Amino acid sequence: MTKFDERVEELLTKHPDLTKPEAIKIVTEKNERKKKKRAEKTDRSNAKKLKHEAQLLERR
């Protein structure tokens, strides 16, 4: 079983009133939020690196 399937099954076990399509939707949305958060963090990190490099070039 894939990690995704395991998470869906865990969610269904924890909340038996959910249907499988609802659980899949919840897990998918959570994964999308995680991806977005990671991308934003990477963008901030890259911006900091560029700013730092620009400051180093200005000092020369």
Contacts in CASP RR format, 6 or more apart in sequence:
PFRMAT RR
TARGET T0000
AUTHOR 0000-0000-0000
METHOD contacts of the structure
MODEL  1
MTKFDERVEELLTKHPDLTKPEAIKIVTEKNERKKKKRAEKTDRSNAKKL
KHEAQLLERR
1 9 0 8 1.000
4 27 0 8 1.000
4 31 0 8 1.000
7 27 0 8 1.000
8 20 0 8 1.000
8 23 0 8 1.000
8 24 0 8 1.000
8 27 0 8 1.000
11 18 0 8 1.000
11 23 0 8 1.000
11 26 0 8 1.000
11 27 0 8 1.000
12 18 0 8 1.000
12 20 0 8 1.000
12 23 0 8 1.000
15 23 0 8 1.000
18 26 0 8 1.000
END
